[in-house]
Amino acid sequence: MGTVKVLDAEGRELTPTTEEKARKLLAQGKASLVREEPFTIQLPYSVQLPERPEPVPPGRGKRILLHVCCAPCATYTVNRLRELEFDVTGFWYNPNIHPYTEHQRRLEALREYAARISLPLIEEPGYEMVCFLRRVAGRERFRERCRICYEMRLRRTAERARERGFDAFTTTLLISPYQDQDAIREIGGRLAQETGVEFFFENFRRCWAERGRISKEHNLYRQQYCGCIYSEWERYDQEGVRVFWAGEKGCQSP
């Protein structure tokens, strides 16, 4: 037997009851039948319902440092964090992006967009592409190198967040369906424990389409690959990548 909807005299919905109890109330004249489908009864008196406190937005009163991988991924992400009442500051640190001209093009696009939406932006000085390549050397495969990349960028973000007194940190990487969201969440959580700064996680990728819409609206530069030289290769020569990793072609010493 299913549950029965119960209304008070004002038509407000109360806690459901069982069909057996509902039939008993009807038989005793203590309730009236509203409809059989869905089975609904109404009590002859009003019930004062307790007021439900409004949920407190998770970002209220908090400053968050948002690692930004590119301007398009910042679009919906910044809007969403502001909707949650975070005080958002962007952070640029992407040593994986190659070549240097691509790195600068993405940075300039972010600068322009940040200015349009009044987003404070912290830029990590320098270009640490060499550090990135040294760390992934011998671990260049997709996913394996990506974890190293996430670690580098999120660690620097968490450190800067701690140094500058932010309450939390997160990343625009969480909006991309091409990124390993579970790995990002695991690394972010671990770094939060190490630094004492909260890692904020939300599945932003459910609004990937909105990201595209806003990017087009602002005519933002939209790159065609993740950022590193390996991802560019995978984007434009998928067959060559498969052959290489299959061992049909490999590196040979001179």
Secondary structure, DSSP 8 states (H G I E B T S, - for coil): --EEEEE-TT--B---EEHHHHHHHHHTTSSEEEEETTEEEE-SS------------TTTT-EEEEE-S-HHHHHHHHHHHHHTT-EEEEEE--TT--SHHHHHHHHHHHHHHHHHTT--EEE--S--HHHHHHHHTT--STTHHHHHHHHHHHHHHHHHHHHTT-SEEEEGGGG-TTS-HHHHHHHHHHHHHHHS-EE----GGGGHHHHHHHHHHTT----SS-SSHHHHHHHH-HHHHHHHHTTSS-----
